[in-house]
Amino acid sequence: MSGVTDVPFRQLAWELGAGMVVSEMVASEALTTGQEEMRLKAESAGLPVHIVQLAGRQPGWMREATKLAEGTGAGIIDINMGCPSKRVTTGYSGSALMRDLDHAMTLIDAVLETTSLPVTLKMRLGWDAETINAPELAARAESAGVAMVTVHGRTRNQFYKGTADWSKVSAVRERIGIPLVVNGDISDAESARRALIASGADAVMVGRATYGAPWVPGQIGAALNGETGHKKPAGGELLTLVCRHYEKMLSLYGIELGIRNARKHLDWYCAHLTDFPIERRREMMTSKEPKVVLRLIRSLFADLPDAREAA
């Protein structure tokens, strides 16, 4: 979720009912050596619980990054051993660590030795179909002191192809007593229910289904808790949300970088439009003037039915 779950996105998802939100993946070495991009990724969103997700391959960098994350007000440190990106795994971080569990444990131990905060761990089923070792890593992590484990129901070599196999996460459930979170292809309440049943997990993590839809985790949580009336924003509510998101990004990143970073979000929000002039959308996606972009957002989203009509 790098480039997606920044401060503005996390604030909106929380306001819309998400039970927990996690920072973008923060490279431990880059954070420690003072890269501004990583500082922004680790920045607190001012929410009740600030969770910073760290990635790395050297215990020393993970220790120093943990200290810096605590300095941002982190309440939980999450260790990423699930990212399948070639850029990350080539550097022997993310899911590449599942190829060497002994080394993976040195990173987990380094974080646990550095902080008294709860430490959680995100992983995949394994590197490939021949090395499904998530149950072993989860059990070792629990023994070391990790407080919660999240498992994506694919191997690293699957990337995001095919379908997440939630049933294989159940082998992790059999090995650990700490809370287990299942992830992968969860997009609504029905898929969340099926994932929980198949995996035996205690909770679900939602990722790509939130693109252009930060309300989805809140909808899923409300449905699982038997609550009603938690609908997708529409009409004026959606227009206000998109404008707020855009303005928050400009405030965080500055005009030039904010405009660029916001474009993918605007493109995802446009998926909720059924009919719109292509030229106006193209102008919105290429304009370098915030006032022009906001005017185009209002013109594109102004005619949507409100939530009651959409329901």
Secondary structure as GFF3:
##gff-version 3
##sequence-region A 1 311
A	DSSP	alpha_helix	7	15	.	.	.	ID=ss1
A	DSSP	beta_strand	22	27	.	.	.	ID=ss2
A	DSSP	alpha_helix	28	32	.	.	.	ID=ss3
A	DSSP	alpha_helix	36	42	.	.	.	ID=ss4
A	DSSP	beta_strand	51	55	.	.	.	ID=ss5
A	DSSP	alpha_helix	59	71	.	.	.	ID=ss6
A	DSSP	beta_strand	76	81	.	.	.	ID=ss7
A	DSSP	alpha_helix	86	89	.	.	.	ID=ss8
A	DSSP	three_ten_helix	94	99	.	.	.	ID=ss9
A	DSSP	alpha_helix	101	114	.	.	.	ID=ss10
A	DSSP	beta_strand	119	124	.	.	.	ID=ss11
A	DSSP	alpha_helix	134	144	.	.	.	ID=ss12
A	DSSP	beta_strand	148	152	.	.	.	ID=ss13
A	DSSP	three_ten_helix	156	158	.	.	.	ID=ss14
A	DSSP	three_ten_helix	166	169	.	.	.	ID=ss15
A	DSSP	alpha_helix	170	175	.	.	.	ID=ss16
A	DSSP	beta_strand	180	183	.	.	.	ID=ss17
A	DSSP	alpha_helix	189	199	.	.	.	ID=ss18
A	DSSP	beta_strand	203	205	.	.	.	ID=ss19
A	DSSP	three_ten_helix	208	210	.	.	.	ID=ss20
A	DSSP	alpha_helix	216	224	.	.	.	ID=ss21
A	DSSP	alpha_helix	235	253	.	.	.	ID=ss22
A	DSSP	alpha_helix	255	269	.	.	.	ID=ss23
A	DSSP	three_ten_helix	270	272	.	.	.	ID=ss24
A	DSSP	alpha_helix	278	286	.	.	.	ID=ss25
A	DSSP	alpha_helix	290	301	.	.	.	ID=ss26
A	DSSP	alpha_helix	307	310	.	.	.	ID=ss27
###
